[in-house]
Amino acid sequence: MAMDPSAPRLQRVSLELILEPGPLLEPIEAALAQHGTPLRWAITACTPLPDKQRWLRLEAVVLHQLP
């Protein structure tokens, strides 16, 4: 059976973000949404930066809809 080329696909995503002080959930979800619908994700590294910013590494699985 042939797969539909326009069917959604799982995609692994690795991101590095620099975030301002404050809640993490909204900016993380916004960054992941650029790649698809997040199914699961994890912060795998976090480093404090000057001015209370944070550098984060994320690993995620997203559902990606092909155009």
C-alpha positions as a printed NumPy array, in Angstrom:
array([[ 0.   ,  0.   ,  0.   ],
       [ 1.444,  3.393, -1.021],
       [ 1.676,  6.155,  1.579],
       [-0.067,  9.452,  0.926],
       [ 2.755, 12.001,  0.335],
       [ 0.663, 14.756,  1.937],
       [ 0.048, 12.746,  5.132],
       [ 1.465, 14.186,  8.375],
       [ 4.842, 12.803,  9.404],
       [ 6.718, 12.582, 12.695],
       [ 9.798, 14.758, 12.74 ],
       [12.592, 14.962, 15.313],
       [13.585, 18.548, 16.142],
       [16.558, 19.934, 18.075],
       [16.493, 23.64 , 18.914],
       [18.703, 26.067, 20.768],
       [16.944, 29.137, 22.185],
       [17.942, 32.184, 24.169],
       [14.994, 33.19 , 26.334],
       [14.314, 36.294, 28.384],
       [13.45 , 36.035, 32.086],
       [ 9.935, 34.809, 32.779],
       [ 7.802, 31.772, 32.036],
       [ 9.244, 29.194, 29.65 ],
       [ 6.186, 27.394, 28.309],
       [ 4.864, 30.029, 25.879],
       [ 8.157, 30.81 , 24.087],
       [ 9.053, 27.105, 23.88 ],
       [ 5.679, 26.165, 22.409],
       [ 5.906, 29.074, 19.926],
       [ 9.373, 27.981, 18.771],
       [ 8.261, 24.368, 18.345],
       [ 5.061, 25.352, 16.504],
       [ 7.229, 26.717, 13.674],
       [ 8.206, 23.102, 12.962],
       [ 4.833, 21.393, 13.439],
       [ 2.498, 20.28 , 16.211],
       [ 4.581, 19.327, 19.276],
       [ 3.787, 15.832, 20.531],
       [ 6.477, 15.733, 23.205],
       [ 9.524, 17.758, 24.097],
       [12.22 , 18.075, 26.744],
       [14.754, 20.651, 27.857],
       [18.053, 18.781, 27.586],
       [20.386, 21.628, 28.595],
       [20.048, 25.017, 30.262],
       [22.742, 27.624, 30.874],
       [22.215, 30.982, 32.606],
       [23.37 , 34.012, 30.624],
       [23.943, 37.671, 31.58 ],
       [20.85 , 39.808, 32.2  ],
       [18.978, 36.741, 33.517],
       [18.556, 35.293, 30.027],
       [18.718, 31.511, 29.587],
       [20.177, 29.397, 26.818],
       [18.134, 26.22 , 26.314],
       [18.554, 23.139, 24.173],
       [15.284, 21.372, 23.317],
       [14.708, 17.939, 21.844],
       [11.224, 17.342, 20.473],
       [ 9.014, 15.186, 18.295],
       [ 6.528, 17.119, 16.2  ],
       [ 3.799, 16.156, 13.77 ],
       [ 4.796, 17.881, 10.527],
       [ 2.224, 18.498,  7.787],
       [ 3.83 , 18.534,  4.348],
       [ 2.641, 21.274,  1.969]])
